[in-house]
Amino acid sequence: MKYYLAPLEGITNIYYRNTFTKYFRGIDKIYIPFINPSSFTITNKEKREIDPSLNDTHNVKLIPQIISKSAKDTIWLINQLNELGYDEIN
């Protein structure tokens, strides 16, 4: 059986994820709360959430999630996430 940690907006932020995985094992994937690209930009908070150097999740795979109404913004963000090393996006 696989176990995934689903996001709760405002709760499962980077600090929660890092602390949770420090004390609890057995999670297979963690989903990052939705990122909403707008005009080829994301907020500083969203940048912090996806920054691999800040995500110390003890080898648990992180999955960014995108929510957008713009195909161009979505493609731009997918490329940005790929450059950061993410190979799976929801």
Residue pairs with C-beta under 8 A, 6 or more apart in sequence:
2 28
2 29
3 26
3 27
3 28
4 27
4 28
4 29
4 30
4 31
5 12
5 17
5 20
5 27
5 29
5 30
5 31
5 60
6 12
6 31
7 31
7 32
7 33
7 34
7 65
8 33
9 33
9 34
12 30
12 33
13 33
13 49
14 48
14 49
14 54
14 55
17 30
17 32
17 55
17 57
17 62
18 55
18 56
18 57
20 27
21 27
21 30
21 56
21 57
21 58
21 60
22 56
22 58
25 58
27 60
28 60
28 61
29 60
29 61
29 62
29 63
30 57
30 60
30 61
30 62
30 63
31 62
31 63
31 65
31 90
32 49
32 50
32 62
32 63
32 64
32 65
33 49
33 65
34 65
34 66
34 67
35 42
35 46
35 49
35 50
35 64
35 65
35 66
35 67
35 77
36 42
36 46
36 66
36 67
36 68
37 66
37 68
37 70
37 73
37 74
37 76
37 77
38 68
38 70
38 73
39 73
40 72
40 73
40 76
42 77
42 80
48 54
49 64
50 62
50 64
50 81
50 84
50 86
51 84
52 84
52 85
55 62
61 88
62 86
63 86
63 88
63 89
63 90
64 81
64 86
64 89
64 90
65 89
65 90
66 74
66 77
66 78
66 89
66 90
68 74
68 77
78 89
81 89
